[in-house]
Amino acid sequence: MTFRYIGPSVGSTVESSEITDGTIATADVADNNVTLAKMEDLTQGSVLIYGASGAPTELTVGNAGEILETQGAAANPQFADNANARVFLPLFDPDTVGQGTWAAAIYDTQWFCANLSNTSHADGDNITFNDITLVRGTYTLRCYCYENTDAGIVDFDIQEEGGSFVEVASQDHYAASAAATFKESTSITVAASGKHNLKLRVDGKNGASSDHAARVSAIELIRTGD
């Protein structure tokens, strides 16, 4: 009896149509041999996770400013607002000077041993800091400043992306004696998560003050509620 081999010849190519479905096992695929190009395309910003069945699934992208948080065992993670969001902004290099002359200087009597001040001391002097990421919610604005007999009233305006500047806080930085301190303004509402611009603006002065100076070292925005 003579047997004749009728399979593919040595060195020939096996077409995918010749492979029976389900015959290639996990062990047949070399480690690190599935490229990114062979993976399914997903939405930009989404995350690949393992769902309840153990199969990979897509976690769709969240909103600007949200964080990815775990919900513990037997639950998918989720994008959610950061309940403890806090932004600390040293005020040494503003993105825009709207009015006045501003200069940073080193002082061992100031918060963080430095401050930014309007050396022009004019009503209306203002500076802006751009692209601050804030999560929607209620905030307290804490200004680390140096109060003095020549200090003015300092207002804070916030601009949401695509919107106009809105005044959210006003603080009187006058004091009968000079001192490094911090002043807080509460119940500031940020309506939408995303990028925001913050303007610091001199707006008048206390009747007892001799000028319109503003000396600030840092601003902290502390999220206090939804």
PEFENVEN-V234523 format. One record per residue. N is the residue number from 1. RES is the residue in three letters. NEAR is the number of other ideal C-beta (glycine too) atoms within 10 Angstrom. D_FIRST is the distance of its C-alpha to the first C-alpha in Angstrom with 1 decimal. Layout:
BEGIN
n=[N	N]
res=[RES	RES]
near=[NEAR	NEAR]
d_first=[D_FIRST	D_FIRST]
END
This chain:
BEGIN
n=[1	2	3	4	5	6	7	8	9	10	11	12	13	14	15	16	17	18	19	20	21	22	23	24	25	26	27	28	29	30	31	32	33	34	35	36	37	38	39	40	41	42	43	44	45	46	47	48	49	50	51	52	53	54	55	56	57	58	59	60	61	62	63	64	65	66	67	68	69	70	71	72	73	74	75	76	77	78	79	80	81	82	83	84	85	86	87	88	89	90	91	92	93	94	95	96	97	98	99	100	101	102	103	104	105	106	107	108	109	110	111	112	113	114	115	116	117	118	119	120	121	122	123	124	125	126	127	128	129	130	131	132	133	134	135	136	137	138	139	140	141	142	143	144	145	146	147	148	149	150	151	152	153	154	155	156	157	158	159	160	161	162	163	164	165	166	167	168	169	170	171	172	173	174	175	176	177	178	179	180	181	182	183	184	185	186	187	188	189	190	191	192	193	194	195	196	197	198	199	200	201	202	203	204	205	206	207	208	209	210	211	212	213	214	215	216	217	218	219	220	221	222	223	224	225	226]
res=[MET	THR	PHE	ARG	TYR	ILE	GLY	PRO	SER	VAL	GLY	SER	THR	VAL	GLU	SER	SER	GLU	ILE	THR	ASP	GLY	THR	ILE	ALA	THR	ALA	ASP	VAL	ALA	ASP	ASN	ASN	VAL	THR	LEU	ALA	LYS	MET	GLU	ASP	LEU	THR	GLN	GLY	SER	VAL	LEU	ILE	TYR	GLY	ALA	SER	GLY	ALA	PRO	THR	GLU	LEU	THR	VAL	GLY	ASN	ALA	GLY	GLU	ILE	LEU	GLU	THR	GLN	GLY	ALA	ALA	ALA	ASN	PRO	GLN	PHE	ALA	ASP	ASN	ALA	ASN	ALA	ARG	VAL	PHE	LEU	PRO	LEU	PHE	ASP	PRO	ASP	THR	VAL	GLY	GLN	GLY	THR	TRP	ALA	ALA	ALA	ILE	TYR	ASP	THR	GLN	TRP	PHE	CYS	ALA	ASN	LEU	SER	ASN	THR	SER	HIS	ALA	ASP	GLY	ASP	ASN	ILE	THR	PHE	ASN	ASP	ILE	THR	LEU	VAL	ARG	GLY	THR	TYR	THR	LEU	ARG	CYS	TYR	CYS	TYR	GLU	ASN	THR	ASP	ALA	GLY	ILE	VAL	ASP	PHE	ASP	ILE	GLN	GLU	GLU	GLY	GLY	SER	PHE	VAL	GLU	VAL	ALA	SER	GLN	ASP	HIS	TYR	ALA	ALA	SER	ALA	ALA	ALA	THR	PHE	LYS	GLU	SER	THR	SER	ILE	THR	VAL	ALA	ALA	SER	GLY	LYS	HIS	ASN	LEU	LYS	LEU	ARG	VAL	ASP	GLY	LYS	ASN	GLY	ALA	SER	SER	ASP	HIS	ALA	ALA	ARG	VAL	SER	ALA	ILE	GLU	LEU	ILE	ARG	THR	GLY	ASP]
near=[2	3	5	4	6	5	8	11	6	5	5	8	6	9	8	5	5	9	10	6	5	6	7	10	7	5	6	7	10	7	5	6	7	10	7	5	6	7	10	7	6	13	9	6	10	13	15	11	12	10	11	9	7	7	7	11	13	13	16	10	14	17	13	15	20	16	14	12	12	9	10	6	5	6	9	12	13	13	17	14	18	16	13	10	20	12	17	11	13	16	25	16	10	18	11	11	13	14	15	20	12	22	11	14	12	9	15	6	10	19	19	14	11	16	24	21	24	26	12	15	19	15	15	15	25	22	23	17	18	13	11	16	13	23	23	19	19	14	25	17	21	18	23	20	26	22	22	18	15	16	27	27	19	27	18	22	18	23	17	18	12	8	12	7	16	14	12	19	21	13	21	16	25	19	16	9	7	14	11	17	13	16	16	12	16	12	12	20	12	20	10	15	21	17	15	21	18	25	21	24	23	26	19	15	21	14	6	10	20	14	16	23	25	28	23	27	23	19	22	16	22	17	21	14	10	9]
d_first=[0.0	3.8	6.7	10.0	13.3	15.8	18.7	21.8	21.9	23.8	27.4	27.2	29.6	28.8	31.1	33.0	31.7	28.2	29.5	29.8	33.5	34.3	31.3	33.4	35.4	38.7	37.1	35.1	38.4	40.1	43.7	46.4	43.9	45.4	48.2	51.4	50.4	47.5	50.0	51.7	55.1	58.1	61.8	63.8	65.5	63.4	61.6	58.1	58.4	56.4	57.6	57.9	54.2	53.2	51.9	53.4	56.1	58.9	62.5	64.5	67.1	70.6	74.0	75.8	77.4	75.2	73.3	70.0	70.7	68.6	69.3	67.9	64.8	62.9	64.6	63.9	66.2	68.6	70.8	74.4	77.9	78.9	81.6	82.9	82.9	85.4	86.1	88.2	89.5	91.5	94.0	94.2	92.4	92.9	90.7	93.8	97.5	99.2	102.8	104.6	104.0	101.7	101.1	99.2	101.1	100.8	103.3	103.1	105.0	102.4	99.3	96.4	99.1	98.9	99.8	99.7	103.1	104.8	107.3	108.7	109.9	110.1	109.7	106.4	104.5	100.9	97.4	93.9	90.6	87.5	84.1	84.7	81.9	83.5	82.0	83.9	86.4	89.9	91.0	93.8	94.8	96.1	98.0	98.7	101.9	105.2	108.2	111.6	115.0	113.8	110.5	109.8	107.9	104.1	102.0	98.2	96.3	92.6	90.7	87.5	84.9	86.2	89.5	93.0	94.7	96.2	98.7	97.4	99.8	103.3	104.6	108.1	107.7	111.5	113.0	116.4	114.8	111.7	108.6	104.9	103.6	101.0	101.7	99.5	99.1	97.3	95.6	94.1	91.6	88.5	87.1	83.7	81.2	80.5	82.4	86.2	89.1	92.0	95.5	98.4	101.7	105.4	107.3	111.0	112.6	114.5	118.2	118.8	116.3	117.6	114.5	111.0	108.9	105.3	103.7	100.2	97.6	94.8	93.8	91.6	90.2	89.3	87.5	89.3	87.7	85.7]
END
